[in-house]
Amino acid sequence: MTNFSLYIHYPFCIKRCPYCGFATAVEKEDLAVKYREALLIELKQRAIEEPWRNGTVETIYFGGGTPSLMPPEYVGEVIELVRGLWRFAVEGDPPLPPPAIAGRERTGSSEIAGGESAVEITLEANPETRDIKAFRGFREAGVNRISMGAQSFDPEELKVLGRAHSVDGVREAVVMAGDAGFDNLSLDLIYGVPGQTVESFRRSVECAIGLGIEHLSTYTLSIEEGTPFARSVKEKRLPNPDPDLMADQYEVLIELTRASGFEHYELTNYGKPGLFSRHNSAYWQRTPFLGVGCGAHSFDGTLRFWNRRDTRQHIAAVHSGKDPREGEESLTLADVMQEQLYLELRQAHGLLPSEVNRLCNPEVVEELLNSAFLVWQNGRLRVTEEKWLMLDEIVLRLQNRSHHPD
């Protein structure tokens, strides 16, 4: 193990959004304190395990839930602990090695290079949970990137989504983050919201871009099993998201981001040049990542494993010295090939010719090129930007099953 990314899950929120399917819970202070203690214990446990021992941390991501509910002093304590347990990547290090895929071995140097810390440290924040003092505290603790859940700039859509913040609250939070020294700020937006129109979504995108942000993450509303939204759809109190409407909204998104100097570098993400999410890119490139906290997932290059989702069960396991993982999956060669095809095509750079030959059915490639679903660009095969929303169907058709082992 040389390089990996670290994900730290904080499940607590002020309230639970009705569409959310993540491992989250409404914050209770006594439980939150025990959970924060458990995170420190789990980090120490993982640091002595293979393959994470003696590794180099490339990125840290505090996700949730609402990590901005954590005291800035605690976030600083976590970052310092991680710095003591592992080496931090620094300027001048060799780039991340290529992903371990079928037919290629992972290589890379673990040599320590000189220079300043190059670790991207992101913290997710909700507009209603922070003030200027807290943002300054996070910046002083070492956080250098904020990902903020705006979701919409329409008051009625925020109500439908069950969000606790207001439109003005988003604007104020962005200004506060900038005043606190953050110059790498991402906003989240959702489209396909019940009652949302193409024009209301256009206004949300324009508002987000108008705040001078460096990055935009956008998501189609998904109906997750077990959520209040799923029950409402089943009982016909809410409509299912309209795919035709979302396609029209997606076209607006492409138009506005392109005109504003953002690069559409991944299916759901747009960034100013040089300010793409390095942490999320590590997932898409299948580089190793370690997840700590309830429901967190990890990947060591071959094995995937995940922790218990239940917060209390997770805390109890960690405090008693037990392994908090709930399950694991060892990927077959066929799994790896399918995963690589999907993940490469959800990124703008697409597939190299050698990867196309190994992973794709050549007849289907030709069909999709002729129908403008695929295009050769800069020597790589990629999904046409306007067809990216159909990625699942495209990948299903492309898979070269004749090359897959039984």
N, C-alpha and C positions, 0 to 999 in steps of 0.2 A: 504494500500500500504506500503510495506517495501522496497524491493529492485527493482531497474530497471536500464536499460541501456539507455544511451542518445546518439542519433545520431544528428549531426549538419551538414546540407548540405550547401556546397558552390558551386554554379553552374558555376562559371566563369572558362574559359580556355583561353590559348593563341590562340588556334584554335579548331574547333570542328572536331572530328574524324568522318569519314564517316560511321562507323558501330555503333556509339553510339546512344542508345535510351533513355538515362537518361535526366533529366531536366537540361540542360546545355546551356551556351551561351558564346560568345566571350566577354572577359572582357572589360568594359568601366569604367574608373576610377570613374567618377561621380556616375554612377549607382552602382558600387561596394561599394562605401562609404555609400550610402543610404541603401544598402542591409545589410552591416555589422551593421549599426545602428539598422535595423529591427530585426536582430538576437538577439541582446541584449534585445530589447523590448519584443520579443516573449518569450524568456526564463523567463523573469520576469512575464509575463502573465500566463504562464503554471505553474509556481511555486506556485501560489495561488489557482490553480484549483484542484479539486478531479479528479482522485485518486493520483495525483503526489505530492500533498502537504505533507510535512513532510516525504518524501521518502528518501531512501539511494541510492546514485549513485554507481553502480558497475563498469561500463565502460563508456568511452566517445569515440566517433568515429567521427572525422572530415572527411566527405566524399564529393564526388563531381562528376563532375567538377574537379577542381584542387585546393584543399585547401592549397597547398604549395605556391600559389600565395598570400595568406594572409600575412600581416606583422606579424612577430613573436610577436611583442608587443601586437597586437590585439588578437592573440591566447592566450597569457598570460592573457589578460583582460577577455576573455571569461571563461577560466578555473577558475580564481579567482571569477568571478561572480557566476559560478555554485557552487563553494565551499561555497559561502555565502548563496546561495538559498537553497541548500540541504546538507544533511550530506554525507560525503565521506566514503565509506567502508574502513575499516582498517584491518590490520593483526589481526587475532584472532576472527573476526566476524564469526558467523555461516555461513555455505554455503548457496547459493541460495536455496530457498524452491523448492519443486517439482512443475512442471507446473500444472496449473489448468486444469484438463482433466475430461472427463466423469467418474463419480463415485468417484472422489477424490477431496478433498478440499485443497486449497493452505494453507499451514501453514508455520510458520517461526517466528523467534524472531526479534524484532526491537531494542533489547537492545544494547546500545553503548558499544563496547569493546575497550580495549586499543591497542596500537601498531601503526606501520607506515601505511601511506596510501597504500591501496591495489588496487587502481583504475587503471585499464589499460586504457591508453589514447593514441589512435592511430591517426595518421595524414596521409592521402593519399598524396603522392608526385609524381610529374612527373620529370624525370631526367633533363629536360631542364629548369626548373623554379627556381632551388635553387643553392646556393653556400655554402661554409663552414660556412660563417658568419650566414646565415639564419638557417642552421641546428643547429648550436650552440644556436641560439636564440630560436628555437622551444624546444630544450632540456631544456634550462633554464626556459622556460615558463611552463614546466611540462609535455610535451609530452614524453612518454617513449617507444613508438613503432612507426615505420614507415612502411607504406605499399606503395611500389613503383611500378608504372606501367611500367614495362620493355616491356612486350608483346611479344618480339622476340629479338634474338641476330643475326638475319639475316638482312642485310641492305635492300635487295629487299622486304622482307616481311614488314619491317617497312614502306617502301614507299607505299605498297599496303594498309596498315592499316591507312595511313595518319598521322603517328606519326611525331612529330616535333623533336624528339631526335635521336641521333646516337647510335650505339653499344658502342662506346667509352664513350659516355655521360652517359650510364647506369653504366658502370664500375666506372667512376670517381665519380658519385653521391653516389654509394654504399661505396666507400672509404671515401668520405667526411662525410657521415652519421656516419660511424664507428669512424672517427677521432673526430666527435662532441660528442661522448659519447653514441651513440645508440648501444645497444647490443641485440636488438630484432627487426630484420629487415625482412620484407616479400617482395617477388617479385611476380608480376603477369605475367603469360604467357598465350598466346592464341594459340590453335591449330585448324586445319580446315581452315586455311587461304588460299585463292586462290594462287596456285603456290607453297605452302609449301609441302614438302615431309616428309617421315618418318625420313630420315637422317638429314634433316635441322632442324626438331623439336628436334631430339636427341641432336644435337649440341647446340641448345638453352637451353635445360634442363641441359646439362653438364656445359655450361657457367654459368648459374644461380647458380647451386650447387657449382661450383668452386669458387664463390665469398664469400663463407663462410656464407651464409644467414642462418637464423634460421627457416624460414617458406616459403612455396611456395603455391600460389593459381593459379590454372589452369582452363581455361575456353574454352569450345568449342565455335567457332564463331557462334553466332546466328544472323539471319537476322531480324532486328527489323523494323516493319512497319513504314514508313515515313522517313526512313534514306536514304542517297545516295546509300548505299549498296543495300537496298531493291529495289530501282529503277533500279540499274545496273543489278541485278539478273532478275528482271521482263523483262528488255529489252535485256536479254541474253548477256550482256557485261561482266558479271561475272557469274561463275558457282555457283550453290548451294553447300554448304559444303558436302563433300562425307562421309557418315557415316561409310563406310568400312575403308576408310583411317584414319578417326579419331579413330576408334577402334584399328587400328594398332599403331597409335601414343600413344594412351592411354596405351597400353601394354608396350611401351618403357618407358613411364612416371613411371609406377609402378616399372619396373625393376630398373631404375636408382635411384629413391628416396629410395627404399628399401635398395639398396646396400650402400647408403650414410647415413643411420641411421635416415631417416625421417619416421614418422608414418603416414600412410594414415588414418587419423582419421575422415574424412568426404569426401563425394563424390568428391569434387573439391579441397580439402585442405590437405596439407602435412606439418607436423611440427616436429621439434626436440622435444624430450620428455620434457614436462613441458612448452612448448612454443607454444601451440595451441592458436588460436584467441579466447579469452574469449568473446569478443563482438559478433562475429558471432555465437558463440556457444549459446549465449542467444537467438538469433532468432530461432535456430533449436530446442531449448528446450522449446520454447513457453513461456519464461519468459517475463514480461512486458518491453516494450521499448517505449521511447518518442522520436519523431523526430521533429526537428524544421528546418525551412527553406523551400523554394519552393519545392514542390513535395515530401516532407518528409512524411513517413508513421509512424503511432504509433499503439500500441496494449496494452490494459490495462488488458488483461486476458480474456475478453469477447468481447469487441468492438474494431474494427479496424477503424481508420480514417486517412485521408490524406489531405495534403495541396494543394493549387493551384499550378500547374506546372509553370504557366507564372510568370517570375521574377518580372515584373513591377506590375502586379496585386497583387502579394503577398506583395510586399513592400507597396503598397497603402493601402491594408487591415490592415496590422500591424500598420502602422503609424497613421491610423485613429481610431485605437482602436477596429477594428472589428476582429472577429475570422477568421484566415486565412484558416481554413479547407474548403475543397471543397466537401468532401463526407465522408460517414461512412458506416460500415457494421457490424451488430450484428450477430455473428456466431451461427448457430443452433447446436444442439448436433451432427447431422450428419456431419456438416462441421468440427467440432472439431475432431471427430473420424477419418475422412479422412485425415485431416491435420496432426494429430498425427502419423498415420500410415506412411505417406510419410516422415515426418521429422525424425522420429526415424530410419527408414531404410536408410536414407541418411547419417547416422552417423555409425561409425564402431561398436559401442556397440550394435546396433540392438534392438530387442524387448524382453522383459521378457515373460516367458511362459503365465502369466496371461493376458498380453497385446495381445499375439498371439490369445488366446482363445476368447478374447473380440472383436478384430478388424479384424480378418482374417477368410476367408473361409477355414475350415480344409482340405477339399478335394484338394483345390488348393495348400495349403501349402505342402501337401504330394507330389503332382505332381511336384512342383518346387524344392523340396528337391531331388527327384529322378532324375531330369534332371540337377542337380547341379547349379541351379540359386540361391538357398538358402542353408544355412548351419547352423547347431547348433554349436555355438562356445562359450565357457565359460558360458554355461547355458543360452545363448540368441540366438535368431534367427536373422541372418543377411544376407544381400545379398552377394553372392560370389563376391570377389573383381573384378574379371575379367568381371563380368556381371553388375557391378554397372552402367554403361552407359545406361543400359536398365531399369533403376529404374521406369520411368513413366509407362511403359508397365507392369512391375511386380506389382506395386501398384494397377493399374487398375484391374488386374486379382485377386489380393488378397482380395479386399474389401469384407467384410462380410455384404452384403446388407440386409440379413435377420435380422441382429441385428440393422440396422439403423432405426430410427423413420421415419415416413412419413413426 
